[in-house]
Amino acid sequence: MKLAPTATLRRVAAAGTVLVLAAGWTAHPAAAAPPAAHTASPVAAADAQNRYLKAIADMIHRAIVKQLHPPAAPQKPTPAKPRYQFDLLAKAKPDECFNGVGQPYPAGPPCKTGKPKVNQAYVWGLTQVGQTIWFGTGANVHCLVSGATLDYVKPTANDNWTCEYGESQTHKADPAIPDYLGDMRAPEVWTYDTATKKSVNKSAEIRAKSPDDALRLSHTVGLRAAGTLGDVVLFGGPALGDTLNMFAFDATTQQYLGSVNFPNYGNIRTFLVADGALYLGVGIGRNGSAGGAVLRWSGDKTNPFAFTTVASLPVQAADLTVYDGRIAATSWPAEQPTSALMLAGLWISPKLADGAPGLNPEDATGWKQIWNARQYEPDRIVSATYGGGGIAAFDGYVYWGTMHVPMKSSMVHAKVYPPADKEAAKTQDVNTQRAVSIWRGKDLGLPTQKIELVYGEKTLPAWDPATGTWSQKSTNFTPLYGKSGFGYLFNNYTWRMTVVDNKLYVGTMDWSYLVKDLLQGAAPTAPVNKFAKQALADPDSWAKPLIKPGQFGGDLYMFPDSNSPAIAVNTRGLGNYLNYGVRNMIPDGSGGLYIGMANPMNLRTKRLDAKPQGGWELIRMTSR
């Protein structure tokens, strides 16, 4: 007697075969073959049939499992994260003895009385000639910013830093120095020899040249920019009277050549060499708030301060780069912008190859703004406080970032829309703070122009004066990779972008360490405007839960290409968490970087307490 497969069994077998084939299985012949028709006995035939059905059921089960839980696709090996080494080449040393706010400075260092103080805080201008690194410094810059930008001039001191403002002995000894700049000290010019590893302070040579040179140096707020071309090294910085001072050295002999004051300009930010010509961005008025220009150097060693104007702008030009045969420049806003052209933005020049080589006076009116902060920021008051930061051409794009002076947007917003009470003031402070946004663009100025938000926000809080309420408004952009500040609120400056070894490096300022001091009892005398204090002083406010002590210090990020997000190289100040910013970067010629740091912790000078110290640092980064 034969036991023939039923129609149901055939359907089950057929369905199992379909599932097995669909799932890509190859059944073992012994497991999948149907029982032979000439089974010796009905019992044996039934057993064979059951074994066959069980094999089919097992294959169906495995097929279903595979369909619902497919094995993970083979993953490409993850490239190893680049490893870096940071070597300290030079560091600011204590240069004064502090014996209390407003007190005379005792002799030293070494200090028999008082505490050693290191005033020189920033490597503000940085350039290289052969094996020599040249850099200019700025002293107590956080005090200068809080005085000149946030209008705060009440003296304060804590374990990390002091700002004396009008109580400073420097201000008392020189009436030309206003109280809001009372903490300024003469900046310094340094060289570092990469072969001998020795650093030399060249500032005494400036003072020895003539009384006029000495006075110009003492009245320079800081040497914010450095550049070189044609055997001349130039340093420039904002000076008293809303003017600009510049100093020149022979690049070969390192001899000091002289100085000059430019009364028509009030600020300087970046030098750039493009197609064999040297350009620089400048501002007009206090901190460049009354307009700006791009200048082209036309000098030599016998006449080092000759320039022609090749861009006349309604805003000060900040950082510069070369892209697609043009110069692209970020900008800072005017004091009271009345149009989008007067906001922080991105500008492009005429073609360098048009007409005479390079940019010339006939190009001064041919620059075009192709992006501004209001295209992104929905709050009109906050948008007027954005600054343009670091910029670089990379992998077919121009990348740039924004800058946000801590609490400035809160201060300005409170002046325009005074808060009704403390709670409203805190809400206003929270809703007006911004971290850096990172942008990129291509085909700039063409019909095919494309602007993308790399790191930023889809929505931001904006104030509606008509209803007196805050609400989230669209920024009109969706970030490609992440949130503002590379995901950290206190990354407030995009200070520098530099391309080396086919990678884009981005250095930031992170002001969370300063906020730490404010939250730990210093708020009543903190160097911030009165409108900005409430959020900082309130332990339950926005700041405290978001501060990450493990991230104190400026950050360095790297884009490996234009198709990838940024990689955090270091988020701890490159070995010293008191370094709150990566202020300057230039390639070292070997795939690494020379980096100038910003560190204004002027009272952190103990050498034996196993804690980091204040003052500028020059660092070399190499890839391991």
HULINRA-V292223 format. One record per backbone hydrogen bond with DSSP energy under -1.0 kcal/mol. CO is the residue of the C=O (numbers start at 1). NH is the residue of the N-H. If there is no record, write none. Layout:
# HULINRA-V292223
[[CO,NH] [CO,NH]]
This chain:
# HULINRA-V292223
[[6,10] [7,11] [8,12] [9,13] [10,14] [11,15] [12,16] [13,17] [14,18] [15,19] [16,20] [17,21] [18,22] [19,23] [20,25] [21,24] [28,32] [29,33] [41,45] [42,46] [43,47] [44,48] [45,49] [46,50] [47,51] [48,52] [49,53] [50,54] [51,55] [52,56] [53,57] [54,58] [55,59] [56,60] [57,61] [58,62] [59,63] [60,64] [61,65] [62,66] [63,67] [64,68] [65,69] [83,624] [85,622] [87,620] [90,618] [96,117] [98,115] [100,103] [115,98] [117,95] [117,96] [119,140] [120,616] [121,599] [122,124] [122,138] [125,136] [127,134] [129,132] [131,194] [132,129] [133,192] [134,127] [135,190] [136,124] [136,125] [137,223] [138,121] [138,122] [140,144] [141,145] [142,146] [143,147] [144,148] [145,149] [145,150] [146,152] [156,163] [160,603] [161,158] [163,156] [164,167] [165,168] [168,172] [169,173] [170,174] [174,177] [178,181] [179,182] [181,184] [188,137] [189,202] [190,135] [191,200] [192,133] [193,197] [198,193] [200,191] [203,207] [204,208] [210,214] [211,215] [212,216] [213,217] [214,218] [215,219] [217,220] [219,240] [222,224] [225,236] [227,234] [229,232] [231,251] [232,229] [233,249] [234,227] [235,247] [236,225] [237,245] [238,221] [239,243] [243,239] [244,262] [245,237] [246,260] [247,235] [248,257] [248,258] [249,233] [250,254] [255,250] [258,248] [260,246] [262,244] [262,265] [267,283] [270,281] [272,279] [274,277] [277,274] [278,297] [279,272] [280,295] [281,269] [282,293] [282,317] [283,266] [283,267] [284,290] [285,288] [286,289] [289,335] [291,284] [292,313] [293,282] [294,310] [294,311] [295,280] [296,308] [306,298] [308,296] [311,294] [313,292] [316,332] [319,330] [321,328] [323,326] [325,352] [326,323] [327,349] [328,321] [329,347] [330,318] [339,342] [340,343] [342,334] [344,373] [345,331] [346,370] [346,371] [347,329] [348,368] [351,354] [352,358] [360,363] [361,364] [363,366] [364,312] [368,348] [371,346] [372,375] [373,376] [373,377] [379,383] [382,385] [387,403] [390,401] [392,399] [394,397] [397,394] [398,441] [399,392] [400,439] [401,389] [402,494] [403,387] [405,408] [407,411] [408,412] [409,413] [410,414] [411,415] [412,416] [413,417] [421,425] [422,426] [423,427] [424,428] [425,429] [426,430] [427,431] [428,432] [436,485] [437,402] [438,454] [438,455] [439,400] [440,452] [441,398] [442,450] [443,446] [446,449] [450,442] [452,440] [453,480] [454,481] [455,438] [458,475] [460,473] [462,471] [464,468] [464,469] [469,464] [471,462] [473,460] [482,456] [484,487] [488,491] [490,492] [490,511] [491,436] [492,404] [493,495] [493,509] [494,390] [496,507] [498,505] [500,503] [503,500] [504,559] [505,498] [506,557] [507,495] [507,496] [508,582] [509,492] [509,493] [511,515] [512,516] [513,517] [514,518] [515,519] [516,520] [517,522] [518,523] [522,525] [523,526] [526,528] [529,532] [533,537] [534,538] [538,541] [543,547] [548,551] [549,552] [554,573] [555,508] [556,569] [556,570] [557,506] [558,567] [559,504] [567,558] [570,556] [576,579] [578,580] [579,554] [580,510] [581,583] [581,598] [584,596] [586,594] [592,588] [593,621] [594,586] [595,619] [596,583] [596,584] [597,123] [598,581] [599,615] [600,602] [601,604] [602,118] [603,605] [604,614] [616,92] [617,597] [618,89] [618,90] [619,595] [620,87] [621,593] [622,85]]
